[in-house]
Amino acid sequence: MTSLITTKPKNAPLAWLREAPIASRRALLAASLGWMLDSFDIMLYALVLPAVMASLHLSKPSAGLLGSLTLIAGAAGGVLFGFIADLWGRTRALIASVLLYALFTAACGLAWSFASLAVFRILLGFGMGGEWASGASLVSETWAAEHRDKALGLMQSSFAIGYGLAAIVSFLVQPIAGWRGVFFVGLIPALLTLWIRRSVPEPEAWQIAIAAQSVANPDPQATATPQAAPKKLTFRALFQPPFLVRTVTLSLMNACCLFAWWGFNLWVPSYLSLPTPSGGIGLSPRIMTAILVAMQTGMWIGYISFGYLATAFGRRRVYVTFLVTAACLLVVFAWVRSPWLLVLLTPCLAFTATGYFSGFAAITADTFPAIIRARAQGLTYNFGRLASAAAPFAVGALAQRHGFHTAFYMDAFAFLLAAALWIVLPNPKTRQP
């Protein structure tokens, strides 16, 4: 009799995830939930922006400036939490960053003026920037190098889930409780920190690196391992050989990517919902929500797919293809007015215009050793965020004068510049543990 019991093949798409140690899976879950709720909190602003503008009497440039201030604070927070994560631990830094952005997202619901909202958005930004640096390092150091692309891709994909949840929450809550009530929902992520503190230990790679740095109580076993080799690396090492060229190139490349991403995504809800005389296309809340959910579906698939595509065809080739295709689709998006065509187009645009971020986290993890990894990831990612802080204001100002389609052309050009920088980026000779 033929047995009905079958075993899943080792090369099944999710075999790497099922067979991983429980500590690795918990670290991935913690970082993914943190990044998902980071996205949830930060995108609530984009989704209620038209109502906030009307309530607080803000112009498009002023609303864009608030987005820019948040990104500037995010850049500073990313670098700061990079130091915290390297010195005091990835898990501790993750907990602190999640608490910070959750508390001040809720505080945004209490804003009474441009100035008060700006203060809350800036404080929120510090936590937003810190979450990626600590979460990406946590995942990088708890997964083997051969699965790093896929694990980081899964982590990045949670951003799309957070955005989609934000769209649904805004659709359900805003008609009942207004834009202030939507921000109050942003307090929920604070509950995540209770589970992280109890269930997610610091990664072994970081503990070994810290032990190797210890002078008062060195660990002989740690210093004997390859992971502990770079004993005296400091933040300054990122600007010296052999890291200088890569640090600068990665920072510039991410600046272009994030400029394009934030310039586009922060204004999409306004573009879809504002009436034609104001530069939008005047879609109903229901149709706009459907388009945004479809868009986040494409984004999630893009994040997930990148790791598998990079393994099959090479990280560089896939990354450049994503960016160039995103630039082309963004130009098309600027002229499409049909809601049904937008439902079909936006998932494809989101697939290419965001999936490449999975590759960015992986290349920085492969380039920098554990003892300075969080600082390196915090610097290169958040330098990009700092440079991209001009995007919300620039798009808002350009849309005010020349229309959204011209502003979206600027974002498409930034995608092409990022692709060019990736082409000249030198490959690391070896992958860091």
Secondary structure in CASP SS format (residue, H / E / C, confidence):
PFRMAT SS
TARGET T0000
AUTHOR 0000-0000-0000
METHOD secondary structure of the structure
MODEL  1
M C 1.00
T C 1.00
S C 1.00
L C 1.00
I C 1.00
T C 1.00
T C 1.00
K C 1.00
P C 1.00
K C 1.00
N C 1.00
A C 1.00
P C 1.00
L C 1.00
A H 1.00
W H 1.00
L H 1.00
R H 1.00
E C 1.00
A C 1.00
P C 1.00
I H 1.00
A H 1.00
S H 1.00
R H 1.00
R H 1.00
A H 1.00
L H 1.00
L H 1.00
A H 1.00
A H 1.00
S H 1.00
L H 1.00
G H 1.00
W H 1.00
M H 1.00
L H 1.00
D H 1.00
S H 1.00
F H 1.00
D H 1.00
I H 1.00
M H 1.00
L H 1.00
Y H 1.00
A H 1.00
L H 1.00
V H 1.00
L H 1.00
P H 1.00
A H 1.00
V H 1.00
M H 1.00
A H 1.00
S H 1.00
L H 1.00
H C 1.00
L C 1.00
S C 1.00
K H 1.00
P H 1.00
S H 1.00
A H 1.00
G H 1.00
L H 1.00
L H 1.00
G H 1.00
S H 1.00
L H 1.00
T H 1.00
L H 1.00
I H 1.00
A H 1.00
G H 1.00
A H 1.00
A H 1.00
G H 1.00
G H 1.00
V H 1.00
L H 1.00
F H 1.00
G H 1.00
F H 1.00
I H 1.00
A H 1.00
D H 1.00
L H 1.00
W H 1.00
G C 1.00
R H 1.00
T H 1.00
R H 1.00
A H 1.00
L H 1.00
I H 1.00
A H 1.00
S H 1.00
V H 1.00
L H 1.00
L H 1.00
Y H 1.00
A H 1.00
L H 1.00
F H 1.00
T H 1.00
A H 1.00
A H 1.00
C H 1.00
G C 1.00
L C 1.00
A C 1.00
W C 1.00
S C 1.00
F H 1.00
A H 1.00
S H 1.00
L H 1.00
A H 1.00
V H 1.00
F H 1.00
R H 1.00
I H 1.00
L H 1.00
L H 1.00
G H 1.00
F H 1.00
G H 1.00
M H 1.00
G H 1.00
G H 1.00
E H 1.00
W H 1.00
A H 1.00
S H 1.00
G H 1.00
A H 1.00
S H 1.00
L H 1.00
V H 1.00
S H 1.00
E C 1.00
T C 1.00
W C 1.00
A C 1.00
A H 1.00
E H 1.00
H H 1.00
R H 1.00
D H 1.00
K H 1.00
A H 1.00
L H 1.00
G H 1.00
L H 1.00
M H 1.00
Q H 1.00
S H 1.00
S H 1.00
F H 1.00
A H 1.00
I H 1.00
G H 1.00
Y H 1.00
G H 1.00
L H 1.00
A H 1.00
A H 1.00
I H 1.00
V H 1.00
S H 1.00
F H 1.00
L H 1.00
V H 1.00
Q H 1.00
P H 1.00
I H 1.00
A H 1.00
G H 1.00
W H 1.00
R H 1.00
G H 1.00
V H 1.00
F H 1.00
F H 1.00
V H 1.00
G C 1.00
L C 1.00
I H 1.00
P H 1.00
A H 1.00
L H 1.00
L H 1.00
T H 1.00
L H 1.00
W H 1.00
I H 1.00
R H 1.00
R H 1.00
S H 1.00
V C 1.00
P C 1.00
E C 1.00
P C 1.00
E H 1.00
A H 1.00
W H 1.00
Q H 1.00
I H 1.00
A H 1.00
I H 1.00
A H 1.00
A H 1.00
Q H 1.00
S C 1.00
V C 1.00
A C 1.00
N C 1.00
P C 1.00
D C 1.00
P H 1.00
Q H 1.00
A H 1.00
T H 1.00
A C 1.00
T C 1.00
P H 1.00
Q H 1.00
A H 1.00
A C 1.00
P C 1.00
K C 1.00
K C 1.00
L C 1.00
T C 1.00
F H 1.00
R H 1.00
A H 1.00
L H 1.00
F H 1.00
Q C 1.00
P C 1.00
P C 1.00
F C 1.00
L H 1.00
V H 1.00
R H 1.00
T H 1.00
V H 1.00
T H 1.00
L H 1.00
S H 1.00
L H 1.00
M H 1.00
N H 1.00
A H 1.00
C H 1.00
C H 1.00
L H 1.00
F H 1.00
A H 1.00
W H 1.00
W H 1.00
G H 1.00
F H 1.00
N H 1.00
L C 1.00
W C 1.00
V H 1.00
P H 1.00
S H 1.00
Y H 1.00
L H 1.00
S H 1.00
L C 1.00
P C 1.00
T H 1.00
P H 1.00
S H 1.00
G C 1.00
G C 1.00
I C 1.00
G C 1.00
L C 1.00
S C 1.00
P H 1.00
R H 1.00
I H 1.00
M H 1.00
T H 1.00
A H 1.00
I H 1.00
L H 1.00
V H 1.00
A H 1.00
M H 1.00
Q H 1.00
T H 1.00
G H 1.00
M H 1.00
W H 1.00
I H 1.00
G H 1.00
Y H 1.00
I H 1.00
S H 1.00
F H 1.00
G H 1.00
Y H 1.00
L H 1.00
A H 1.00
T H 1.00
A H 1.00
F H 1.00
G C 1.00
R H 1.00
R H 1.00
R H 1.00
V H 1.00
Y H 1.00
V H 1.00
T H 1.00
F H 1.00
L H 1.00
V H 1.00
T H 1.00
A H 1.00
A H 1.00
C H 1.00
L H 1.00
L H 1.00
V H 1.00
V H 1.00
F H 1.00
A C 1.00
W C 1.00
V C 1.00
R C 1.00
S C 1.00
P H 1.00
W H 1.00
L H 1.00
L H 1.00
V H 1.00
L H 1.00
L H 1.00
T H 1.00
P H 1.00
C H 1.00
L H 1.00
A H 1.00
F H 1.00
T H 1.00
A H 1.00
T H 1.00
G H 1.00
Y C 1.00
F H 1.00
S H 1.00
G H 1.00
F H 1.00
A H 1.00
A H 1.00
I H 1.00
T H 1.00
A H 1.00
D H 1.00
T H 1.00
F C 1.00
P C 1.00
A H 1.00
I H 1.00
I H 1.00
R H 1.00
A H 1.00
R H 1.00
A H 1.00
Q H 1.00
G H 1.00
L H 1.00
T H 1.00
Y H 1.00
N H 1.00
F H 1.00
G H 1.00
R H 1.00
L H 1.00
A H 1.00
S H 1.00
A C 1.00
A H 1.00
A H 1.00
P H 1.00
F H 1.00
A H 1.00
V H 1.00
G H 1.00
A H 1.00
L H 1.00
A H 1.00
Q H 1.00
R H 1.00
H H 1.00
G C 1.00
F H 1.00
H H 1.00
T H 1.00
A H 1.00
F H 1.00
Y H 1.00
M H 1.00
D H 1.00
A H 1.00
F H 1.00
A H 1.00
F H 1.00
L H 1.00
L H 1.00
A H 1.00
A H 1.00
A H 1.00
L H 1.00
W H 1.00
I H 1.00
V H 1.00
L C 1.00
P C 1.00
N C 1.00
P C 1.00
K C 1.00
T C 1.00
R C 1.00
Q C 1.00
P C 1.00
END
